[in-house]
Amino acid sequence: MIRLIATDMDGTFLRDDKSYSEEFPQVYQKLKENNIRFMIASGNQYELLLSKFEPGIRDELIYLCENGTKVVYQGKCLYKNFLNKEDYLETIKILEQYDDCMIVVSGDHHAYISKKYEYKKDFINLFMKNVVFVDRYDDIDDDILKFSIAHFDDKILERTQAIAAQLNDKLKLVTTGHVWFDIFYKSVNKGTTLTYLLEMYNIDKSEAAAFGDEMNDYEMLKSVKYAYAMENAVDEVKTIAYEVVDSNENDGVIRKIKEILNSIEKL
């Protein structure tokens, strides 16, 4: 029987307009009644994820955020994995070669963005709530979890290949959508962190389900038995899926969870 469900947000739980199924509060209540933990597993910032859910629910969810580099539950940090200063400074030098990319330095306390992008506040607010605009990235005094980079043209493949070739062997680059890609340690991802949480809660991978659509969800789906790829997922994610479910636009996550709940209640 499934005891934990984890879901990505953008392109998975969320529709393209950033809304989600109106049925979720009722479905979540059913999950609670069946002692099934519900986890948000996203590349996004904790404060943004928290803001998506209504009071009474938001504080009960587990937030595996920043692509697995940080876990927060009931306002307390259960886990974090940050970059050492040498790797951080080396990567910043690489990224600053690309003037057409907006660099977001994801810290434990804030996200940091160059002041030259303050004019994009409306765009930025769609993806993060806790932002500090800075003059220089190398002056930041915080534990750095990862880098998120936004591009505003159609050259993401060319750009990511060029950047990835310059990173040191400890780091990896993954796409997280059509606009964003992230850089963080190879040793940490949504999958390794979900495995850590499963062990903490004494839940076997055969008792866990996960939903995703992009390559930053790949390891997470590999870490559970019930790996659900969205219909809109990239092909690499679909190939490892236990099942391909309906798209994010058609509330595929909620539809599948309702099926899971129905099968449990029939036992």
Phi, psi and omega in degrees: 000141181286131181243349179211137176234129177243140178222139167293165180257285185296128180078002183229279178286323182271142169289173183296335179271012178075007174272171174220171187305134177293346179279350188304315180303320179290320179294319179298320178299321177295322177298315178300316181298333180260013177056040177255119179288144179240126187235136172265123182238101191222159171281352186280169181286145181305313184299323177292315180299317180301321184290345183284341189244152184283154175304144183097335175248315189305323184278354180262346183278154173265131182247104171269098190246176179052042178059035175092359180279352181207141176232131179233135176221124181052043176079358181252137178281117179270339186195143168207152180224113186243163182283144172283160189298322181298313180294323179298308183294322178297318182288322177301318179299322178293312185294326182289353173289340187253091184293341183269011177244140174266116181271129172245118176268112184271106179261171179294324184262325182212167164262141185240131182224145179300143179299340180292348179255014178300332180292347179261025184304320181298318177294313182300319182295343175290336188244345180202151184249338188244088189236138172239128178269132189235158175281318184223136180288332184279002176263000184290132179248088183195160169283124185263122183274317183191175171249139168241136184233130177253138175239153188236030175217196184256027185252028186297319181296312179301317184289315182294324178295319180293318181290315182301324181294340182263348183286151176286167190294344181279344187252157176222159178240131177227143174281144179236013180159194182278345183248327191250149164220153186240155175229128178199181184292142176298332185284353181228138178196180180300327182289313180296322181286323175297319177300318176302316182289323177299318178295320181297321181268004180057048178244129178283153179299336178285353179251015184233147177232152178213149180238139178198172182220337186243175184293339175285356174260353189304306182294326178297315180294327178290340187271357181231160177288314186263084183263113183252119175262142178286154176302329180271008182290159174291155187300321182300325179287320179297325185293338181258003187284143168294324179201145172264125183252176182302164186288167176298325180294332180260020176057045183301325180295310181295320179300315181291319179299321178298322176297316180300314180297319180297320180291325178293316183292342179273350182292000000 
